[in-house]
Amino acid sequence: MIRPTSRTLRPGRRTFTSLFALLALLAAGSAQAALSAPRVLYTDPDNRPAGEPPLQALAAPDCASAETITLGAAFSEITRNGDTTTGAWLTNTYECRLWSEGGPEIVYQLNVTEDLQLWAGLSELGANDLDLFLLSACDATACIAGANNELQALLPAGTYWLVVDGYGTTAPAAGPYTLTLRTRWPGVPPQVCEAGDTTPVTCAGAPIGIEADLAGAPDLIESYACSPSFVTGGEAWYAVTVPGIQKVTVKAIPQAPTLDLALWMFDGCGASAACVDYADLKAGGQPETLAYDNTTADPVTLLLAVDCRLAPSAGAGALTLDFQCQDNVATEHLPLGSVRALYR
């Protein structure tokens, strides 16, 4: 049952001058510090054994004939169709995943012009077991990540190599594939930080209820360092102001049994924004809850993203947000004898 609320906000997003200024300050406070090293956010699970010893240990792939792809941080999607049967038979294993990769490989050189978040995935494989490897140099010992079908990583500006290889030793896989690359800004994106595309929520003691709908919402964030989850639905964003010495508890209640929610809460904007809480514990149709305790005397504004694992269809993305705000002043407990002494 949803608690009575002091007010109900409809899902339309609004931009306010004061909120825009506040978000700009938050972005400045957590400046877009350059990434110091690649960081893997996600690889699909795969428990395959290393298999038989490779015929050739950690040989470098053929990077001289690699196609060059230039990537920037703006939202983009690039697709390449290929066939590993046309590739070289050089690299049989990679340092980050000791699978037997005896098949031929196709290499792509990625010129990353600015810090970004990259998702790479394979599809249209048929029965062929092809794998992905992301390298920081043209060397199998410089492996950043290996994946069965998909991976996601934060990459500083620089040059990288992405290899499509075939699993196996005695009858290694080879064949056609479709490679898809998707890029986005690292961290909390500028669509939220700069444009102020959020709904403001200010805790004031009384409960606050908000109705939202994630159907058709843009997918601005999929993974973050605070959670191993990989969520591909769109989000609704909120700028939540918590007064000093207050605690806010956010409960997201889906209105459809198929809506599998996830909640993110960030302390600011940009690549260095810290994820202060994350919730993705329940199955579809069940509520998710997270909380933030402001122990300082000053108000704090946080960014809340209400996300979902898969993009919902029309009519299946409705939810209710329940904000409960209360004082967090600790209550001092005295022994009974001490209480009696106060009245002597």
C-alpha positions as CSV (number, residue, x, y, z in Angstrom):
1,M,0.0,0.0,0.0
2,I,1.3,3.5,-0.9
3,R,1.4,5.9,2.0
4,P,-0.6,9.1,1.8
5,T,1.6,11.9,0.5
6,S,1.8,15.6,1.1
7,R,2.0,16.2,-2.7
8,T,2.1,14.3,-5.9
9,L,4.2,15.3,-8.9
10,R,3.5,14.2,-12.4
11,P,6.2,12.6,-14.5
12,G,6.9,15.6,-16.8
13,R,10.5,17.0,-16.3
14,R,11.1,20.6,-15.6
15,T,14.1,22.9,-15.7
16,F,14.5,25.6,-13.1
17,T,17.1,28.4,-13.1
18,S,18.1,27.8,-9.5
19,L,18.4,24.1,-10.1
20,F,20.4,24.6,-13.2
21,A,22.9,26.8,-11.3
22,L,23.1,24.2,-8.5
23,L,23.8,21.4,-10.9
24,A,26.5,23.5,-12.6
25,L,28.1,23.9,-9.2
26,L,27.9,20.2,-8.5
27,A,29.6,19.6,-11.9
28,A,32.4,22.0,-11.0
29,G,32.8,20.5,-7.6
30,S,33.3,17.0,-9.0
31,A,35.2,18.2,-12.1
32,Q,35.7,15.9,-15.0
33,A,39.0,14.7,-13.9
34,A,40.9,12.7,-16.5
35,L,40.8,9.0,-16.1
36,S,44.2,7.7,-15.1
37,A,43.7,4.1,-16.4
38,P,41.2,1.9,-18.1
39,R,38.5,0.5,-15.8
40,V,36.4,-2.5,-16.6
41,L,32.8,-2.0,-15.6
42,Y,31.2,-5.2,-16.9
43,T,31.9,-8.4,-18.8
44,D,29.3,-11.1,-19.4
45,P,29.8,-14.2,-17.1
46,D,31.6,-17.1,-18.6
47,N,33.0,-20.0,-16.6
48,R,34.8,-21.8,-19.4
49,P,38.0,-23.7,-18.5
50,A,41.3,-22.7,-19.9
51,G,41.3,-25.9,-22.0
52,E,44.3,-27.5,-23.6
53,P,47.6,-25.5,-23.6
54,P,47.6,-23.2,-26.6
55,L,49.8,-24.0,-29.5
56,Q,51.5,-20.7,-29.3
57,A,51.8,-18.7,-26.0
58,L,50.7,-15.0,-26.0
59,A,51.7,-14.1,-29.5
60,A,50.8,-10.6,-30.7
61,P,47.8,-10.3,-33.1
62,D,48.1,-8.8,-36.6
63,C,47.5,-5.1,-35.9
64,A,49.1,-3.9,-39.1
65,S,46.0,-4.7,-41.1
66,A,43.5,-3.5,-38.5
67,E,40.7,-1.2,-39.4
68,T,40.9,2.1,-37.6
69,I,37.7,3.4,-35.8
70,T,37.7,6.8,-34.1
71,L,35.6,7.1,-31.0
72,G,34.4,10.2,-29.1
73,A,32.4,10.5,-25.9
74,A,29.2,11.6,-27.5
75,F,26.4,9.1,-27.7
76,S,27.0,7.0,-30.8
77,E,26.6,3.5,-32.2
78,I,28.9,1.9,-34.8
79,T,28.4,-1.5,-36.4
80,R,30.8,-3.6,-38.3
81,N,30.1,-6.9,-40.1
82,G,33.1,-9.3,-40.4
83,D,34.2,-12.9,-40.8
84,T,37.1,-14.3,-38.8
85,T,37.9,-16.9,-41.5
86,T,39.6,-14.1,-43.3
87,G,41.8,-13.2,-40.3
88,A,45.3,-14.3,-39.2
89,W,46.0,-17.4,-37.0
90,L,48.4,-15.7,-34.6
91,T,47.1,-15.3,-31.0
92,N,46.0,-18.4,-29.1
93,T,45.5,-17.0,-25.6
94,Y,45.3,-13.7,-23.8
95,E,46.7,-12.8,-20.4
96,C,43.4,-11.6,-18.9
97,R,41.4,-14.7,-19.9
98,L,43.4,-18.0,-20.3
99,W,40.9,-19.5,-22.7
100,S,42.2,-21.4,-25.7
101,E,41.6,-19.0,-28.6
102,G,43.0,-21.1,-31.5
103,G,40.8,-19.6,-34.2
104,P,41.7,-16.8,-36.6
105,E,41.2,-13.2,-35.3
106,I,40.1,-9.9,-36.7
107,V,41.6,-6.7,-35.1
108,Y,40.2,-3.2,-34.8
109,Q,42.3,-0.2,-33.8
110,L,40.3,2.1,-31.6
111,N,41.4,5.8,-31.5
112,V,39.7,7.2,-28.4
113,T,39.8,11.0,-28.7
114,E,38.6,11.7,-25.1
115,D,37.7,9.9,-21.9
116,L,34.6,7.8,-22.6
117,Q,32.6,4.7,-21.7
118,L,32.6,2.0,-24.3
119,W,30.2,-1.0,-24.7
120,A,31.3,-3.6,-27.3
121,G,29.1,-6.6,-28.2
122,L,29.1,-9.5,-30.6
123,S,25.9,-10.8,-32.3
124,E,24.8,-12.8,-35.4
125,L,27.4,-15.5,-34.6
126,G,25.3,-18.5,-35.6
127,A,26.8,-21.6,-33.9
128,N,30.3,-20.1,-33.8
129,D,31.8,-19.4,-30.4
130,L,33.6,-16.1,-30.9
131,D,35.0,-13.9,-28.2
132,L,36.1,-10.3,-27.6
133,F,39.3,-9.0,-26.2
134,L,40.2,-5.4,-25.4
135,L,43.9,-4.6,-25.4
136,S,45.9,-1.5,-24.4
137,A,48.7,-2.3,-26.8
138,C,49.1,-4.7,-29.8
139,D,50.2,-7.5,-27.4
140,A,48.2,-10.4,-25.9
141,T,49.9,-9.6,-22.5
142,A,48.3,-6.1,-22.6
143,C,44.8,-7.4,-22.2
144,I,42.3,-5.1,-20.4
145,A,39.2,-7.4,-20.6
146,G,38.0,-10.5,-22.3
147,A,34.4,-11.4,-22.8
148,N,32.2,-14.1,-24.3
149,N,29.8,-11.6,-26.0
150,E,29.9,-8.2,-24.4
151,L,32.0,-5.9,-22.3
152,Q,31.9,-2.3,-21.0
153,A,34.8,-0.2,-19.8
154,L,35.9,3.3,-19.0
155,L,38.7,4.3,-21.3
156,P,41.1,7.3,-21.1
157,A,41.9,9.0,-24.4
158,G,44.4,6.9,-26.3
159,T,44.8,4.0,-28.7
160,Y,43.3,0.5,-28.0
161,W,42.9,-2.7,-29.9
162,L,39.7,-4.8,-30.0
163,V,40.1,-8.4,-31.1
164,V,37.4,-10.8,-32.3
165,D,38.8,-14.3,-31.9
166,G,37.6,-17.9,-32.0
167,Y,37.4,-20.2,-28.9
168,G,38.8,-23.7,-29.0
169,T,42.0,-25.6,-29.7
170,T,41.4,-28.8,-31.7
171,A,38.5,-27.3,-33.7
172,P,38.6,-23.6,-33.0
173,A,35.6,-21.4,-33.9
174,A,35.7,-19.2,-37.0
175,G,32.9,-17.4,-39.0
176,P,30.8,-14.3,-39.5
177,Y,29.8,-11.8,-36.8
178,T,28.4,-8.4,-36.2
179,L,30.3,-6.1,-33.9
180,T,28.5,-3.2,-32.3
181,L,30.3,-0.4,-30.4
182,R,28.4,2.1,-28.3
183,T,30.0,5.2,-26.7
184,R,28.8,7.6,-24.0
185,W,30.2,10.1,-21.5
186,P,31.8,8.6,-18.5
187,G,30.1,9.0,-15.1
188,V,26.9,11.1,-14.7
189,P,26.3,12.5,-18.3
190,P,26.0,16.1,-19.3
191,Q,22.4,15.6,-20.4
192,V,21.7,15.5,-16.6
193,C,24.4,17.8,-15.3
194,E,24.4,20.7,-17.7
195,A,20.8,20.7,-19.1
196,G,19.3,20.2,-15.7
197,D,17.0,17.5,-17.1
198,T,15.8,16.5,-13.6
199,T,12.8,16.8,-11.3
200,P,13.6,18.7,-8.1
201,V,12.7,17.1,-4.8
202,T,13.2,18.8,-1.4
203,C,12.8,16.9,1.8
204,A,10.7,18.9,4.3
205,G,9.7,16.3,6.8
206,A,6.4,15.3,5.3
207,P,6.3,12.3,2.8
208,I,6.5,13.1,-0.9
209,G,5.0,10.9,-3.6
210,I,6.0,11.1,-7.3
211,E,4.5,9.2,-10.2
212,A,6.9,8.4,-13.1
213,D,7.0,6.3,-16.3
214,L,10.2,4.8,-17.7
215,A,8.7,3.8,-21.1
216,G,10.6,5.6,-23.7
217,A,13.1,7.2,-21.2
218,P,16.7,7.7,-22.6
219,D,19.3,5.2,-21.5
220,L,22.0,7.4,-20.1
221,I,23.7,5.1,-17.6
222,E,24.1,1.3,-17.7
223,S,26.8,0.4,-15.1
224,Y,29.0,2.0,-12.5
225,A,31.8,1.1,-10.2
226,C,29.4,0.8,-7.2
227,S,27.6,-2.3,-8.6
228,P,28.2,-5.2,-10.9
229,S,24.8,-4.8,-12.4
230,F,24.3,-4.0,-16.1
231,V,21.0,-2.3,-16.7
232,T,19.9,-1.2,-20.1
233,G,16.6,0.5,-19.6
234,G,16.1,4.3,-19.5
235,E,16.0,6.4,-16.4
236,A,14.1,9.2,-14.7
237,W,16.4,11.7,-12.9
238,Y,15.8,13.7,-9.7
239,A,17.8,16.3,-7.8
240,V,17.1,15.5,-4.2
241,T,17.9,18.1,-1.6
242,V,18.4,16.8,1.9
243,P,18.5,19.4,4.7
244,G,21.1,19.3,7.4
245,I,20.8,16.5,10.0
246,Q,18.1,14.7,7.9
247,K,17.8,11.3,6.4
248,V,15.9,10.5,3.2
249,T,14.7,7.0,2.3
250,V,13.6,6.4,-1.3
251,K,11.3,3.6,-2.2
252,A,10.5,2.8,-5.8
253,I,7.3,0.8,-6.4
254,P,6.7,-0.7,-9.9
255,Q,3.2,-0.8,-11.1
256,A,3.8,-3.7,-13.6
257,P,5.1,-7.2,-12.6
258,T,7.6,-7.1,-15.4
259,L,9.3,-3.8,-14.4
260,D,12.6,-4.7,-12.8
261,L,13.8,-1.5,-11.1
262,A,17.3,-0.3,-10.0
263,L,18.2,2.9,-8.1
264,W,21.4,4.9,-8.3
265,M,22.3,7.9,-6.1
266,F,25.3,10.2,-6.9
267,D,27.0,13.0,-5.0
268,G,27.6,15.1,-8.1
269,C,28.2,15.1,-11.8
270,G,30.8,14.1,-14.4
271,A,33.3,11.3,-14.6
272,S,34.3,11.6,-10.9
273,A,30.8,11.5,-9.4
274,A,30.7,9.1,-6.5
275,C,27.9,6.6,-6.3
276,V,26.8,6.9,-2.6
277,D,24.1,4.2,-2.8
278,Y,22.7,1.6,-5.2
279,A,19.8,-0.8,-5.0
280,D,19.0,-3.7,-7.2
281,L,18.1,-6.6,-4.9
282,K,14.6,-7.5,-5.9
283,A,13.0,-9.2,-8.9
284,G,10.6,-7.6,-11.4
285,G,7.5,-6.2,-9.9
286,Q,9.0,-5.7,-6.4
287,P,10.0,-2.4,-4.8
288,E,13.6,-1.2,-4.4
289,T,14.8,1.0,-1.5
290,L,17.9,3.1,-0.8
291,A,18.7,5.8,1.7
292,Y,21.0,8.7,2.4
293,D,21.9,10.1,5.8
294,N,23.1,13.8,5.8
295,T,25.0,14.1,9.1
296,T,26.2,17.6,8.3
297,A,24.4,20.9,9.3
298,D,24.3,22.0,5.6
299,P,21.8,20.9,3.0
300,V,23.1,18.4,0.4
301,T,21.8,17.9,-3.2
302,L,22.1,14.5,-4.7
303,L,21.2,13.0,-8.1
304,L,18.9,10.0,-8.1
305,A,18.5,7.9,-11.2
306,V,15.5,5.5,-11.3
307,D,16.5,2.8,-13.7
308,C,15.4,-0.6,-15.0
309,R,17.1,-3.7,-16.2
310,L,15.3,-3.8,-19.6
311,A,13.4,-1.0,-21.4
312,P,9.7,-1.4,-20.7
313,S,7.1,-1.4,-23.4
314,A,4.4,1.3,-23.4
315,G,2.1,0.9,-20.5
316,A,4.5,-1.2,-18.5
317,G,6.9,1.4,-17.2
318,A,4.8,3.1,-14.5
319,L,6.0,3.4,-11.0
320,T,5.6,5.4,-7.8
321,L,8.4,7.0,-5.8
322,D,8.0,7.4,-2.0
323,F,10.3,9.8,-0.3
324,Q,10.4,9.6,3.5
325,C,12.4,12.4,5.2
326,Q,13.1,12.6,8.9
327,D,15.5,14.0,11.5
328,N,18.6,11.8,12.1
329,V,19.5,13.3,15.5
330,A,20.7,10.4,17.6
331,T,18.8,9.7,20.8
332,E,21.0,9.3,23.9
333,H,19.9,6.3,26.0
334,L,20.6,6.6,29.7
335,P,20.5,3.8,32.3
336,L,17.5,3.8,34.6
337,G,19.6,4.8,37.6
338,S,20.9,7.9,35.7
339,V,17.4,9.0,34.8
340,R,16.4,8.7,38.5
341,A,19.4,10.7,39.5
342,L,18.1,13.6,37.4
343,Y,15.1,14.0,39.7
344,R,16.7,13.8,43.1
